[in-house]
Amino acid sequence: MFDWDEKPELNITPLVDVMLVLLAILMVISPNIVYEELIHLPKGSTQNEISKIPPVHIKVMKEGSVKVNERSFDLKTFNDNFNLYAQTLNHDAAVLISADQSLDYGKVMAILGAVKQAGFKEVSLATNG
């Protein structure tokens, strides 16, 4: 027998659960959506190509020798000899210093100081990684 006085109740718990799952999926996926905008860049006024300046590689060995672009120097007299050699190099070039891990920090900083004193502006220390 059917009871006409009973009022129907709407159970919205499953609806909320489904909506929360969909919201979580949207939040996970939305950072991966990439929007591409087409940009038309203007042409340059000159057609001169920029010349790439080769970098200067400095390797400091733990025996006490320093190689600058495959030319060897002694660590004790590096400051004076590098200042003379740097006059033949382009001072706008990037300098990359790589040193042995067992070397004293002060020796590497002395090499860095000599390079800066020679007039190079862009100097980097190389790492293994």
Order of alpha helices (4+ residues) and beta strands (2+ residues): alpha-beta-beta-beta-alpha-beta-alpha-beta
